[in-house]
Amino acid sequence: MKLATLLALLFATAWTTAAQTEWQAPDPATISTFEEESLHHSQIMDVLGYLSDVYGPRLTNSPNIREAGEYAVKTLSSWGLENVHEEPWGPFGRGWSNELMEANEIAPRHFPLIAYPKAWTPGTTGPVTAEAAYAKIESEGDFRSFHGRLRGKFVLTAPLRAVEAHFDALGHRFTDQELEDLAQPPAAQPPIDNAERDRVRAQQQFNQKLLKFLTEEGAAAWLEPSSHDGGTITVMVGGPRDPKDPMVLPRVAVAIENYGRILRTLEKNIPVVLQINIANKFYDNNLDSFNILAEIPGTDKADEVVMLGAHFDSWGGGTGATDNAAGSAVMMEAMRILKASDLKMRRTVRLALWTGEEEGLLGSRAYVNAHFVDRQNKKLRPDHAKLSAYYNMDNGTGNIRGIYLQEDEGARPVFEKWMEPFQSVGMTTLAIRGVGGTDHVSFDEVGLPGFQFIQDPIEYETRTHHTNMDVYERLQEADLKQMAVIVASFAYMTANADELLPRKPLPKH
């Protein structure tokens, strides 16, 4: 009995901060202040116009993102934020931009191709007129069959695929049932399928060998069909960003409808002639990239920090509007609301806009390494103990519907209180599960409280994510304003809480 009592006492004293602290719901007057500021003085759509229309797309280390960074620094400074600056990190690699893209079929009939060059690939050094050729290359053994037959040609290697009709709307908001399902603990995952993992790895290795083969054969360009349809094209990386790596041939992502027309014509033994003119440019003068930082200093707990962040970079097909000018503008607007409202905050609130996210969370990981954890020596830096939370925004333009707890059960009672004023606008769900693929992971993986908001998917995966349709017109103004008010409230409450937010145990690795 004595041992049982002792264990109970030890368990009680080790209970989380969440259980020890009476977490308060936000003051309605504070929320009203934020809502009034957003309603009457919002800058969010103006910022989005600059980030997407004027400076987008914002490929990391491109001239576009550097100009966009200068704009963000100037704008944040004009709002009265402090310590606004770019913080370099690197090396990242060379910059790249597309200056011109013209693609047409000129025989047997003329029509323009919907097509985009892949990032970090070269151009064509002027207009090139050449035949299209379908090369069915499915294994290394097929290289021998096509050796010497592809020089100077526009090569297609992917077979035709079926394009189904769309019977469901591309846009979507979470239903009550979907949110309820999301709130449940995730089902047990099946064991890793080693055979499938090996198949994917083998395909990736083969694709690199195919790229090398087509380059060495002197093909004019490699034409690749989009995984989307309806003129929507996924446009991502196609070549190396390390200037020491060998150059590859031009690679072009083509609308599946155009790709299909070319390939079906070739299958009829009718020659197809294309004319393509691509001007791409590389920038090797600065191989480092940067993050953008800005602050509102705290009062009596100014050495402790609350962070808001979003990735600032994008791919090159569209203008990076929903991925992720939306997240960047929301976080900027939340900071503007906090500053303009002139409500005192005990902790410092810091904004971070990351670059290099699309290439593997590179900017946020560099920041975490520099400020919170020395990964090389596997030691925590002093500021690791002073970060209360990091809130991330990177799921498009849709309303906030809740938060992924990232398996931090201690945060549940906190966020339940803080969500109360926003239940009427749809923020109702706490999901214990974690999500990956964006910058809060850089914090979570080193034991820092990092959270991603649950957002309505709208058209994110179906239309805009990494595509040429990621443009200003797909943004939803009312949703974005809702998001900014909620983020401002969570930052304010985190900054003024008596305690830091509860944390999960440090990861063993």
SVG drawing of the C-alpha trace seen along z (x, -y; Angstrom):
<svg xmlns="http://www.w3.org/2000/svg" viewBox="-22 -52 53 59">
<polyline fill="none" stroke="black" stroke-width="0.4" points="0.0,0.0 2.9,-2.3 4.4,-1.7 1.1,-2.3 0.7,-5.5 4.2,-6.7 3.7,-5.9 0.4,-7.8 2.1,-10.8 4.9,-10.6 2.4,-10.4 0.5,-13.4 3.6,-15.6 4.6,-14.6 1.2,-15.6 1.3,-18.0 1.2,-21.8 -2.2,-21.6 -3.6,-19.9 -2.0,-22.4 -3.1,-25.5 -6.6,-27.0 -6.6,-27.8 -9.0,-30.6 -11.2,-31.1 -10.4,-34.3 -12.1,-37.5 -15.0,-38.3 -13.9,-41.9 -10.5,-40.9 -11.9,-38.8 -14.2,-41.7 -11.2,-44.0 -9.5,-41.5 -12.6,-41.1 -13.2,-44.8 -9.6,-45.4 -9.9,-42.6 -13.3,-43.8 -12.3,-47.5 -8.6,-47.5 -7.6,-44.1 -4.5,-44.1 -4.7,-40.4 -5.9,-40.6 -3.6,-43.4 -0.6,-41.4 -1.8,-38.4 -2.0,-40.4 1.6,-41.4 2.9,-37.9 1.0,-36.1 0.3,-38.5 3.4,-40.7 6.1,-38.5 4.8,-34.9 5.8,-32.2 8.4,-32.2 10.8,-29.4 13.4,-29.3 16.5,-31.3 14.8,-32.8 14.8,-36.5 11.1,-36.4 11.3,-35.3 14.1,-37.7 12.0,-40.6 9.0,-39.2 11.2,-39.0 12.1,-42.6 8.4,-43.5 7.6,-41.5 10.3,-43.1 9.2,-46.6 5.5,-45.8 6.1,-44.3 8.3,-47.2 5.6,-49.7 3.1,-48.0 5.4,-48.8 6.8,-45.3 10.3,-45.1 13.5,-43.2 12.3,-42.7 15.0,-41.1 16.1,-38.3 18.1,-35.6 20.3,-33.7 20.7,-29.9 22.3,-27.5 23.7,-26.5 20.5,-25.7 21.7,-25.7 21.4,-27.7 18.4,-29.9 16.3,-29.4 13.6,-31.1 11.6,-30.6 11.7,-33.6 9.8,-32.3 7.7,-29.3 6.1,-28.7 4.9,-25.3 2.8,-24.4 2.0,-21.4 2.5,-22.6 1.7,-19.4 -0.5,-17.6 -2.5,-20.4 -1.7,-23.6 -2.7,-23.9 -1.0,-25.5 0.1,-23.2 -0.6,-23.9 2.8,-23.2 5.3,-24.4 9.1,-23.8 10.1,-21.9 12.3,-23.7 16.0,-23.6 16.0,-22.4 17.6,-24.2 15.9,-25.9 16.0,-25.1 18.5,-27.8 15.9,-29.3 12.9,-27.8 13.3,-24.2 11.1,-22.5 11.3,-18.7 9.3,-15.5 7.7,-14.0 8.6,-10.4 7.0,-7.9 9.6,-5.8 8.1,-3.0 10.9,-2.6 9.9,-0.5 13.3,1.0 17.0,0.5 16.8,3.2 14.8,0.9 17.6,-1.6 19.4,0.5 16.3,0.5 16.1,-3.3 19.9,-4.1 20.6,-6.5 16.9,-7.0 15.9,-10.0 18.5,-12.7 16.9,-16.0 13.3,-14.8 10.7,-15.7 10.3,-12.4 7.2,-11.0 7.8,-8.0 4.6,-7.7 1.8,-5.6 -1.8,-6.9 -4.0,-6.8 -7.7,-7.1 -9.1,-10.5 -12.4,-10.1 -15.3,-12.5 -15.7,-14.6 -19.0,-13.9 -18.1,-15.5 -17.3,-19.1 -13.6,-20.1 -14.3,-22.4 -15.2,-20.8 -15.8,-21.8 -15.5,-19.3 -18.9,-17.8 -19.7,-17.3 -19.2,-13.6 -15.7,-14.1 -14.7,-16.3 -16.0,-13.8 -14.0,-11.1 -10.9,-13.3 -11.2,-13.8 -11.0,-10.1 -7.6,-8.4 -6.1,-7.2 -6.6,-3.5 -3.6,-1.3 -1.3,-1.4 -0.5,1.8 3.2,2.8 5.4,1.3 5.0,3.1 8.7,3.7 7.9,4.9 6.0,1.7 8.8,-0.4 11.4,1.4 9.2,1.0 8.9,-2.8 12.7,-3.1 13.5,-1.0 11.1,-3.2 12.8,-6.4 16.3,-5.0 15.1,-3.9 13.6,-7.4 17.1,-8.9 18.7,-6.4 16.0,-7.3 16.7,-11.0 20.4,-10.4 19.8,-8.2 17.6,-10.8 20.1,-13.5 23.0,-11.5 21.0,-10.6 20.5,-14.3 16.7,-14.4 15.4,-18.0 13.1,-17.7 11.3,-15.2 7.5,-15.7 5.7,-14.4 1.9,-14.2 0.3,-15.9 -1.3,-13.8 -4.3,-16.2 -6.6,-16.9 -8.8,-19.8 -5.8,-21.8 -4.4,-21.6 -0.7,-20.6 1.5,-19.6 4.8,-21.4 7.7,-20.6 11.4,-19.8 13.1,-18.4 16.8,-19.0 19.5,-19.5 20.0,-22.7 23.7,-22.0 25.8,-23.8 28.4,-21.0 25.9,-18.4 25.7,-17.6 23.0,-19.4 20.0,-17.4 17.8,-17.9 14.8,-20.3 11.8,-18.7 8.2,-19.9 5.0,-19.1 2.2,-18.9 -1.6,-18.9 -2.8,-15.3 -5.3,-16.3 -2.6,-17.7 -0.3,-14.8 -3.0,-12.4 -3.7,-14.0 -0.1,-13.9 0.4,-10.3 -2.9,-9.0 -1.8,-10.7 1.6,-9.0 -0.1,-5.7 -1.9,-6.2 1.6,-6.4 1.0,-10.0 4.1,-12.2 3.7,-14.9 5.9,-18.0 6.2,-20.4 7.8,-23.8 9.0,-24.6 10.9,-27.6 12.0,-27.7 14.2,-30.3 15.2,-29.3 17.9,-31.1 20.2,-29.8 21.6,-32.1 24.8,-30.9 25.9,-34.2 24.4,-33.3 23.7,-29.7 22.3,-30.6 18.6,-31.3 16.9,-33.1 13.9,-33.2 12.0,-36.4 11.6,-37.2 9.6,-39.9 8.5,-40.4 6.2,-42.1 8.2,-42.3 6.7,-41.0 6.6,-42.6 7.5,-40.7 8.1,-37.4 9.8,-38.9 12.5,-36.2 9.9,-33.6 8.5,-33.3 5.4,-32.4 6.0,-31.7 3.7,-32.0 4.9,-30.7 4.2,-29.7 6.3,-28.8 7.0,-31.7 8.2,-29.7 6.3,-28.0 6.7,-26.0 6.8,-27.6 3.6,-26.6 1.1,-29.0 1.8,-32.0 1.9,-30.2 -1.4,-31.7 -2.9,-28.9 0.4,-27.2 1.5,-29.2 1.0,-32.9 -2.3,-32.3 -0.6,-31.0 2.1,-33.7 -0.5,-36.5 -2.7,-35.1 0.3,-35.0 1.4,-38.5 -2.2,-39.8 -2.4,-38.1 0.7,-40.0 -0.7,-43.2 -3.9,-42.7 -2.0,-42.1 0.1,-45.2 -2.7,-47.5 -4.9,-46.4 -2.2,-47.6 -3.0,-44.9 -0.1,-44.1 1.4,-40.6 3.7,-39.1 5.7,-37.0 7.3,-38.0 5.4,-37.0 7.6,-36.2 6.7,-35.7 8.7,-33.4 8.3,-33.1 10.3,-30.1 11.9,-29.4 13.0,-25.9 9.9,-24.2 9.0,-22.7 12.4,-21.0 12.2,-19.4 11.4,-21.9 14.9,-23.3 14.4,-26.8 12.5,-25.9 14.9,-23.1 17.9,-25.4 16.2,-27.9 15.4,-25.2 19.0,-24.0 20.4,-27.5 18.2,-28.6 16.8,-25.5 18.8,-22.4 22.4,-21.7 21.8,-18.7 25.5,-18.0 26.2,-17.8 22.6,-16.6 22.4,-19.3 19.5,-21.6 20.2,-25.3 19.0,-27.6 16.0,-29.0 14.6,-25.5 13.1,-25.9 11.7,-29.3 9.4,-28.6 5.8,-28.2 4.4,-27.1 4.8,-27.3 1.6,-27.6 1.8,-26.8 -0.4,-27.6 -0.1,-25.6 -3.3,-23.9 -4.6,-26.4 -7.3,-29.0 -10.0,-27.2 -11.5,-28.1 -9.9,-26.9 -11.9,-24.0 -9.7,-22.9 -6.1,-21.9 -4.0,-18.8 -2.7,-18.1 0.3,-16.3 -0.2,-13.6 0.2,-16.3 -2.7,-15.3 -1.7,-17.9 -2.7,-20.7 -6.2,-19.5 -7.8,-21.3 -5.9,-24.4 -7.2,-24.5 -10.7,-23.4 -10.9,-26.7 -9.4,-28.8 -11.6,-27.4 -14.8,-28.3 -15.4,-31.7 -14.9,-30.3 -17.2,-27.3 -19.9,-29.5 -17.6,-29.9 -16.8,-26.3 -13.7,-25.7 -14.8,-22.7 -12.3,-19.8 -9.2,-18.6 -7.5,-15.7 -4.9,-13.9 -3.2,-12.6 -0.2,-14.3 0.3,-15.5 3.5,-15.9 4.8,-17.6 5.1,-21.2 7.1,-23.3 5.6,-22.5 7.4,-19.2 10.7,-20.9 9.7,-21.9 7.8,-18.8 10.6,-16.4 12.9,-18.1 10.3,-18.1 8.9,-21.6 5.1,-22.2 4.4,-22.6 0.8,-22.7 -0.9,-22.8 -4.4,-24.1 -7.2,-21.9 -8.6,-23.7 -11.4,-23.1 -9.7,-21.5 -11.6,-23.7 -9.9,-22.9 -6.5,-22.2 -5.6,-18.7 -8.1,-18.6 -6.9,-21.7 -4.3,-24.1 -1.6,-22.2 1.6,-22.5 -0.2,-23.3 -0.5,-26.0 -4.0,-26.7 -2.5,-27.9 -3.5,-31.5 -5.2,-34.5 -8.6,-33.6 -8.7,-30.5 -8.4,-32.4 -11.4,-32.8 -11.3,-36.2 -13.8,-35.5 -12.0,-32.3 -8.7,-34.0 -10.0,-36.8 -11.5,-34.2 -8.1,-32.4 -6.2,-35.6 -8.5,-36.4 -8.2,-32.9 -4.4,-32.9 -4.2,-36.3 -6.3,-35.0 -4.3,-31.9 -1.0,-33.9 -2.4,-36.4 -3.7,-33.7 -0.4,-31.8 1.6,-35.0 -0.4,-35.9 -0.9,-32.5 0.6,-32.0 2.6,-29.0 4.2,-27.7 2.1,-25.3 2.5,-21.6 5.0,-19.5 5.3,-15.9 8.4,-14.1 11.5,-14.8 12.0,-12.3 14.5,-9.6 16.5,-10.1"/>
</svg>
